Amino acid sequence: MLAAGGGRIVNIAVSSSNLHRAGLVPYGPSRAASEALSRIMAAGTLASPSTSCCPGGATVTGMLPLDAVPEGHAFVDLAVMGPPVVWLASDDASGVHDESIVATDFTHWSRDRSAVRRS
């Protein structure tokens, strides 16, 4: 990416509530480390923007038992990751760097970001 003069790093993260569930070793700690790596790359000397995106809740990935979601809640559809990841890989995201985006909040986040850029 450096030789090509650009690019973007999008780290797929998990919601913090899923990092410390019983029985999720080494998954939880490794995902926490990947979030830290994304922040370190963003602060480092890499010329390419680095950001992370998480679903915003537990998803059906096989890492959590289907009864892991408390009563009254539901798993987040993994498809929620599509729009923010595609956008982060686009030229429209050229000013985004060192962000942690929650996919379930992406529409609200992008509206707020657009409002700030217009003012």
Buried (B, 14 or more C-beta within 10 A) or exposed (E): EEEEEEEBBBBBBBBEEBBEBEEBEEBBEEBBEBBEBBBEBBEEEBEBBBBBBBBBBBBEEEBBEEEBBEEEEEBBBEEBBEEBBEBBEEEEBEEBBEBBBBBBEBEEBBEEBEEEEEE
